[in-house]
Amino acid sequence: MYQFVGKTAPFLILACLALGDGCKYINFLATNSFGQTVSLIAFSLFFFLYWYVLVLQLLVLQPAIAQQEDEPPSVKELLMDPYIIVAAG
């Protein structure tokens, strides 16, 4: 994935997984401790903020698919990348 799509792909996939986890958490709160009105407001706010941040990231980062003609990095080089170390942490 890193070679074909770029460094941003794993982070976008993690953002989608976080969105799914947030939906699951809000659904859990709605069915166990809050009324439907409070859960609907929280759910709407969560989706608004998520899409706002996603669009902002896409506008600022402008991810693009670029074919790399050079040799892909080794596992050691990937593990030494500070962005990957922060994401793993």
VEXDREN-516712 format. One line per field, with one value per atom (N, C-alpha, C, O): residue number from 0; atom name; x, y, z. Coordinates in nm, 4 decimals. Layout:
// VEXDREN-516712
paza: [NUM_...] $
vexdo: [CA_...] $
c1: [X_...] $
c2: [Y_...] $
c3: [Z_...] $
***
This chain:
// VEXDREN-516712
paza: [0_0_0_0_1_1_1_1_2_2_2_2_3_3_3_3_4_4_4_4_5_5_5_5_6_6_6_6_7_7_7_7_8_8_8_8_9_9_9_9_10_10_10_10_11_11_11_11_12_12_12_12_13_13_13_13_14_14_14_14_15_15_15_15_16_16_16_16_17_17_17_17_18_18_18_18_19_19_19_19_20_20_20_20_21_21_21_21_22_22_22_22_23_23_23_23_24_24_24_24_25_25_25_25_26_26_26_26_27_27_27_27_28_28_28_28_29_29_29_29_30_30_30_30_31_31_31_31_32_32_32_32_33_33_33_33_34_34_34_34_35_35_35_35_36_36_36_36_37_37_37_37_38_38_38_38_39_39_39_39_40_40_40_40_41_41_41_41_42_42_42_42_43_43_43_43_44_44_44_44_45_45_45_45_46_46_46_46_47_47_47_47_48_48_48_48_49_49_49_49_50_50_50_50_51_51_51_51_52_52_52_52_53_53_53_53_54_54_54_54_55_55_55_55_56_56_56_56_57_57_57_57_58_58_58_58_59_59_59_59_60_60_60_60_61_61_61_61_62_62_62_62_63_63_63_63_64_64_64_64_65_65_65_65_66_66_66_66_67_67_67_67_68_68_68_68_69_69_69_69_70_70_70_70_71_71_71_71_72_72_72_72_73_73_73_73_74_74_74_74_75_75_75_75_76_76_76_76_77_77_77_77_78_78_78_78_79_79_79_79_80_80_80_80_81_81_81_81_82_82_82_82_83_83_83_83_84_84_84_84_85_85_85_85_86_86_86_86_87_87_87_87_88_88_88_88] $
vexdo: [N_CA_C_O_N_CA_C_O_N_CA_C_O_N_CA_C_O_N_CA_C_O_N_CA_C_O_N_CA_C_O_N_CA_C_O_N_CA_C_O_N_CA_C_O_N_CA_C_O_N_CA_C_O_N_CA_C_O_N_CA_C_O_N_CA_C_O_N_CA_C_O_N_CA_C_O_N_CA_C_O_N_CA_C_O_N_CA_C_O_N_CA_C_O_N_CA_C_O_N_CA_C_O_N_CA_C_O_N_CA_C_O_N_CA_C_O_N_CA_C_O_N_CA_C_O_N_CA_C_O_N_CA_C_O_N_CA_C_O_N_CA_C_O_N_CA_C_O_N_CA_C_O_N_CA_C_O_N_CA_C_O_N_CA_C_O_N_CA_C_O_N_CA_C_O_N_CA_C_O_N_CA_C_O_N_CA_C_O_N_CA_C_O_N_CA_C_O_N_CA_C_O_N_CA_C_O_N_CA_C_O_N_CA_C_O_N_CA_C_O_N_CA_C_O_N_CA_C_O_N_CA_C_O_N_CA_C_O_N_CA_C_O_N_CA_C_O_N_CA_C_O_N_CA_C_O_N_CA_C_O_N_CA_C_O_N_CA_C_O_N_CA_C_O_N_CA_C_O_N_CA_C_O_N_CA_C_O_N_CA_C_O_N_CA_C_O_N_CA_C_O_N_CA_C_O_N_CA_C_O_N_CA_C_O_N_CA_C_O_N_CA_C_O_N_CA_C_O_N_CA_C_O_N_CA_C_O_N_CA_C_O_N_CA_C_O_N_CA_C_O_N_CA_C_O_N_CA_C_O_N_CA_C_O_N_CA_C_O_N_CA_C_O_N_CA_C_O_N_CA_C_O_N_CA_C_O_N_CA_C_O_N_CA_C_O_N_CA_C_O] $
c1: [0.0838_0.0000_0.0887_0.0600_0.1950_0.2851_0.3458_0.3591_0.3825_0.4488_0.3526_0.3906_0.2303_0.1378_0.0569_0.0259_0.0230_-0.0643_0.0123_-0.0155_0.1069_0.1857_0.1754_0.1086_0.2426_0.2470_0.1134_0.0897_0.0254_-0.0998_-0.2039_-0.2951_-0.1935_-0.2957_-0.3183_-0.4337_-0.2148_-0.2408_-0.3120_-0.3948_-0.2800_-0.3422_-0.4891_-0.5724_-0.5213_-0.6612_-0.7415_-0.8572_-0.6818_-0.7503_-0.7721_-0.8783_-0.6712_-0.6877_-0.7958_-0.8681_-0.8074_-0.9124_-1.0503_-1.1428_-1.0648_-1.1930_-1.2248_-1.3396_-1.1245_-1.1463_-1.1854_-1.2705_-1.1237_-1.1595_-1.3029_-1.3744_-1.3455_-1.4840_-1.5806_-1.6804_-1.5511_-1.6360_-1.6406_-1.7460_-1.5253_-1.5209_-1.6003_-1.6692_-1.5915_-1.6686_-1.8179_-1.8943_-1.8600_-2.0024_-2.0494_-2.1583_-1.9651_-1.9998_-2.0113_-2.1022_-1.9208_-1.9217_-2.0449_-2.1091_-2.0775_-2.1951_-2.3223_-2.4138_-2.3293_-2.4449_-2.4558_-2.5661_-2.3436_-2.3437_-2.3965_-2.4785_-2.3491_-2.3958_-2.5452_-2.6171_-2.5913_-2.7312_-2.8232_-2.9327_-2.7810_-2.8678_-2.8577_-2.9433_-2.7538_-2.7353_-2.7566_-2.8087_-2.7194_-2.7257_-2.7890_-2.8285_-2.8005_-2.8566_-2.9890_-3.0204_-3.0656_-3.1877_-3.1559_-3.0413_-3.2562_-3.2338_-3.1951_-3.1171_-3.2462_-3.2149_-3.0673_-3.0019_-3.0152_-2.8747_-2.7847_-2.6838_-2.8192_-2.7358_-2.7390_-2.6378_-2.8519_-2.8606_-2.7748_-2.7089_-2.7747_-2.6904_-2.5424_-2.4636_-2.5050_-2.3651_-2.3224_-2.2119_-2.4096_-2.3802_-2.3627_-2.2702_-2.4503_-2.4407_-2.3133_-2.2465_-2.2795_-2.1576_-2.0341_-1.9403_-2.0340_-1.9215_-1.9031_-1.7912_-2.0108_-1.9993_-1.9573_-1.8777_-2.0095_-1.9704_-1.8210_-1.7517_-1.7714_-1.6297_-1.5421_-1.4368_-1.5857_-1.5070_-1.4947_-1.3840_-1.6039_-1.5987_-1.5266_-1.4590_-1.5401_-1.4692_-1.3180_-1.2457_-1.2703_-1.1273_-1.0808_-0.9723_-1.1600_-1.1220_-1.1073_-1.0087_-1.2030_-1.1958_-1.0780_-1.0086_-1.0549_-0.9421_-0.8104_-0.7213_-0.7968_-0.6745_-0.6567_-0.5455_-0.7647_-0.7528_-0.7149_-0.6408_-0.7645_-0.7288_-0.5847_-0.5162_-0.5391_-0.4036_-0.3004_-0.2010_-0.3234_-0.2244_-0.2273_-0.1233_-0.3432_-0.3637_-0.2981_-0.2037_-0.3473_-0.2857_-0.3079_-0.4121_-0.2099_-0.2176_-0.1458_-0.0546_-0.1871_-0.1226_-0.0073_-0.0256_0.1109_0.2301_0.3066_0.3414_0.3317_0.4098_0.5560_0.6131_0.6151_0.7552_0.8369_0.8108_0.9344_1.0185_1.1403_1.2048_1.1720_1.2862_1.2454_1.1273_1.3423_1.3185_1.2431_1.2745_1.1453_1.0710_1.1627_1.2606_1.1318_1.2181_1.2107_1.1115_1.3177_1.3207_1.2399_1.1989_1.2184_1.1435_1.2188_1.1573_1.3518_1.4327_1.4157_1.4011_1.4176_1.3993_1.2602_1.2451_1.1590_1.0236_1.0117_0.9444_1.0771_1.0709_1.1474_1.1213_1.2403_1.3156_1.2474_1.2927_1.1398_1.0680_0.9955_0.9187_1.0181_0.9564_0.8031_0.7381_0.7449_0.5987_0.5406_0.4366_0.6068_0.5592_0.5777_0.4939_0.6858_0.7095_0.6007_0.5511_0.5633_0.4581_0.3236_0.2491_0.2928_0.1661_0.1612_0.0563_0.2727_0.2774_0.2664_0.2129_0.3172_0.3119_0.1727_0.1492] $
c2: [-0.1181_0.0000_0.1250_0.2220_0.1218_0.2370_0.2667_0.3829_0.1619_0.1796_0.2306_0.3160_0.1816_0.2160_0.3429_0.4173_0.3684_0.4810_0.5952_0.7118_0.5646_0.6684_0.6608_0.5735_0.7535_0.7536_0.7866_0.7488_0.8558_0.8994_0.7883_0.7980_0.6833_0.5789_0.5118_0.4988_0.4683_0.4048_0.4977_0.4530_0.6266_0.7208_0.7438_0.7602_0.7450_0.7584_0.6354_0.6476_0.5183_0.3961_0.3989_0.3599_0.4451_0.4567_0.5579_0.5392_0.6652_0.7642_0.7020_0.7289_0.6195_0.5518_0.4547_0.4455_0.3826_0.2919_0.3695_0.3247_0.4848_0.5678_0.6175_0.6254_0.6510_0.6939_0.5813_0.6046_0.4608_0.3468_0.3217_0.2906_0.3355_0.3165_0.4251_0.3974_0.5481_0.6570_0.6346_0.6614_0.5854_0.5552_0.4466_0.4548_0.3444_0.2353_0.2876_0.2483_0.3746_0.4288_0.5166_0.5075_0.6010_0.6866_0.6023_0.6332_0.4972_0.4079_0.3388_0.3216_0.2998_0.2367_0.3332_0.2956_0.4587_0.5578_0.5855_0.6033_0.5889_0.6198_0.5105_0.5398_0.3871_0.2780_0.2482_0.1786_0.2999_0.2623_0.3740_0.3469_0.4972_0.5962_0.7294_0.8052_0.7616_0.8893_0.8681_0.7588_0.9760_0.9726_0.9898_1.0167_0.9746_0.9828_1.1239_1.1385_1.2266_1.3637_1.3947_1.4501_1.3601_1.3862_1.3066_1.3585_1.1823_1.1007_1.1517_1.1450_1.2019_1.2557_1.3804_1.3988_1.4661_1.5862_1.5474_1.6019_1.4551_1.4110_1.3450_1.3684_1.2630_1.1945_1.2953_1.2822_1.3960_1.4991_1.5810_1.6110_1.6171_1.6926_1.6126_1.6662_1.4846_1.3975_1.3916_1.4076_1.3690_1.3603_1.4927_1.4944_1.6039_1.7346_1.7581_1.7981_1.7332_1.7544_1.6600_1.6998_1.5340_1.4372_1.4821_1.4845_1.5175_1.5575_1.6894_1.7101_1.7797_1.9074_1.8841_1.9417_1.8001_1.7705_1.6938_1.7206_1.6002_1.5230_1.6132_1.6026_1.7009_1.7912_1.8868_1.9166_1.9347_2.0242_1.9539_2.0131_1.8289_1.7531_1.7296_1.7411_1.6969_1.6728_1.8003_1.7947_1.9141_2.0399_2.0798_2.1326_2.0553_2.0961_1.9966_2.0371_1.8671_1.7671_1.7367_1.7063_1.7442_1.7139_1.5812_1.5796_1.4709_1.3421_1.3053_1.3355_1.2410_1.1984_1.0647_1.0331_0.9884_0.8611_0.8874_0.9435_0.8468_0.8675_0.7357_0.6762_0.6919_0.5698_0.5987_0.6946_0.5169_0.5333_0.4398_0.3197_0.4952_0.4142_0.3597_0.2665_0.4173_0.3669_0.2484_0.2153_0.1865_0.0673_0.1047_0.2063_0.0253_0.0572_0.0469_-0.0277_0.1207_0.1173_-0.0176_-0.0899_-0.0485_-0.1735_-0.1575_-0.0472_-0.2676_-0.2658_-0.1836_-0.1114_-0.1943_-0.1179_0.0324_0.1084_0.0751_0.2170_0.2646_0.3756_0.1810_0.2181_0.2301_0.3201_0.1391_0.1435_0.2625_0.3028_0.3189_0.4363_0.5675_0.6745_0.5610_0.6810_0.7409_0.6704_0.8695_0.9267_0.9309_0.9191_0.9470_0.9482_0.8113_0.8023_0.7070_0.5710_0.5401_0.4733_0.5880_0.5656_0.6349_0.5779_0.7578_0.8298_0.7583_0.7451_0.7120_0.6418_0.5108_0.4741_0.4402_0.3139_0.3378_0.2544_0.4520_0.4835_0.5144_0.5433] $
c3: [0.0000_0.0000_0.0000_-0.0701_0.0780_0.0854_-0.0516_-0.0903_-0.1243_-0.2535_-0.3597_-0.4399_-0.3630_-0.4704_-0.4421_-0.5351_-0.3186_-0.2864_-0.2207_-0.2490_-0.1349_-0.0700_0.0815_0.1370_0.1463_0.2930_0.3566_0.4714_0.2862_0.3478_0.3572_0.4393_0.2761_0.2730_0.4079_0.4486_0.4796_0.6099_0.7076_0.7870_0.7021_0.7936_0.7580_0.8471_0.6295_0.5890_0.6296_0.6698_0.6197_0.6628_0.8143_0.8628_0.8884_1.0338_1.0697_1.1676_0.9913_1.0167_0.9952_1.0719_0.8923_0.8685_0.9820_1.0255_1.0297_1.1426_1.2685_1.3454_1.2892_1.4048_1.3928_1.4927_1.2714_1.2500_1.2871_1.3554_1.2426_1.2770_1.4267_1.4821_1.4922_1.6372_1.7081_1.8064_1.6594_1.7186_1.7042_1.7969_1.5879_1.5671_1.6631_1.7199_1.6802_1.7719_1.9153_1.9884_1.9551_2.0906_2.1136_2.2182_2.0163_2.0305_2.0353_2.1116_1.9554_1.9573_2.0934_2.1454_2.1503_2.2824_2.3877_2.4714_2.3833_2.4801_2.4633_2.5617_2.3387_2.3131_2.3657_2.4135_2.3577_2.4006_2.5495_2.6041_2.6167_2.7564_2.8574_2.9656_2.8280_2.9346_2.8945_2.9831_2.7663_2.7238_2.6529_2.6057_2.6471_2.5688_2.4214_2.3855_2.3356_2.1913_2.1474_2.0533_2.2113_2.1707_2.1928_2.1045_2.3079_2.3387_2.2462_2.1984_2.2204_2.1336_1.9901_1.9205_1.9451_1.8091_1.7950_1.6927_1.8959_1.8926_1.8934_1.8161_1.9789_1.9855_1.8554_1.8064_1.8001_1.6743_1.5612_1.4811_1.5533_1.4498_1.4653_1.3664_1.5874_1.6120_1.5744_1.5155_1.6083_1.5740_1.4232_1.3745_1.3478_1.2024_1.1407_1.0469_1.1919_1.1394_1.1584_1.0648_1.2798_1.3061_1.2250_1.1752_1.2117_1.1343_0.9898_0.9360_0.9259_0.7847_0.7668_0.6660_0.8641_0.8575_0.8586_0.7773_0.9501_0.9589_0.8351_0.7836_0.7874_0.6690_0.5467_0.4738_0.5239_0.4087_0.4248_0.3276_0.5464_0.5706_0.5409_0.4798_0.5830_0.5552_0.4064_0.3548_0.3367_0.1932_0.1186_0.0205_0.1639_0.0982_0.1267_0.0390_0.2471_0.2834_0.2299_0.1695_0.2515_0.2116_0.0626_0.0040_0.0010_-0.1404_-0.1793_-0.2582_-0.1245_-0.1566_-0.3030_-0.3610_-0.3603_-0.4997_-0.5148_-0.4384_-0.6120_-0.6415_-0.7362_-0.8442_-0.6954_-0.7778_-0.7862_-0.6843_-0.9073_-0.9264_-0.8962_-0.9481_-0.8136_-0.7795_-0.8669_-0.8729_-0.9333_-1.0200_-0.9474_-0.9953_-0.8323_-0.7579_-0.6716_-0.6611_-0.6115_-0.5305_-0.4026_-0.3406_-0.3627_-0.2395_-0.1178_-0.1202_-0.0124_0.1063_0.1764_0.1672_0.2460_0.3216_0.4504_0.4866_0.5171_0.6427_0.7470_0.8255_0.7481_0.8435_0.8205_0.9162_0.6950_0.6637_0.7057_0.7567_0.6845_0.7248_0.8761_0.9263_0.9494_1.0949_1.1523_1.2656_1.0775_1.1225_1.0838_1.1246_1.0063_0.9643_1.0856_1.1511_1.1170_1.2373_1.2314_1.3353_1.1139_1.1024_1.1375_1.2027_1.0947_1.1238_1.2723_1.3329_1.3301_1.4743_1.5567_1.6539_1.5183_1.5904_1.5758_1.6729_1.4534_1.4321_1.5092_1.5621_1.5160_1.5904_1.7406_1.8136_1.7863_1.9296_1.9724_2.0897] $
***
